[in-house]
């Protein structure tokens, strides 16, 4: 399973469209393994994804751990 997360800047309507699409695919028996994070605007995204947080995400991706506790103890 892919652990990629798609990051979007968009409206609640756009987020709803993705949700409805995934729901319909599930109803047809398709596997849906999408992960999305949607921010309402660019400033909100940049506020959440600071350079330090992005660095942390890269480190975690490079050396995955089985749990948050294991990461904290690492």
N, C-alpha and C positions, 0 to 999 in steps of 0.2 A: 504494500500500500504506500502510495506517495505521501510524504509528509510536507509537501509544499503548501504554502498558504498564499492565496492571491489577495493582494491588497488593492483596494479600490477607493477612489474618492467619488462619491455619488449620492444620489437622493434615496430616500426610503422607497420610492417607487421602483428604482432600478434594483435595489436589494430585493424587493418583493418579487420582481420579475425573475430573478435568479432562483429564488425560493420556489416559486410556482413551477418553473421549468424542472427543477430537481425533483419536486414532488410528483410531477407527471411521469417523469422517467422511472421513479420508484414504482408507481402504480403499474407501469408496463413490465415490471420485473427487472429493469436494468439496475446495475450497481451504480451507486452515486457516491463518489469518494472525494467530494470537493470540500475545500476549506477556504472560506472567504472572511475577510475583515473589511468593513466599509466605514470610511470616515466621511463626515458630512462636508468637509472642505479641506483644502490643502493645509491651512494653518493648524487644524486639529491633528492632521496626520503628522506633520512635522513636529508638533508638540509631543506627540506620543512616541514617535520613532526618532529619538535624539541620536546623535552619533554614538554616545556611550551605550545606549540600549541596542543599537544595531551591532555594535562590536560584541556585546554579550550574546546576542542571537547567533552571530557567526561562530563564536567560540562553542556554544552549545551544539550547534549543527555539526561542527568539525569533530567534537568528541562527545557523542550522545551519552546520557546516563539513564538508568532505568527509572529514576524518580527525582522529584524535586529535593527530597531529603538527601539522596545520594549526591546531588549537585551541590547542596549546601555543605555537606561534609567533605567534599572533594578538595 
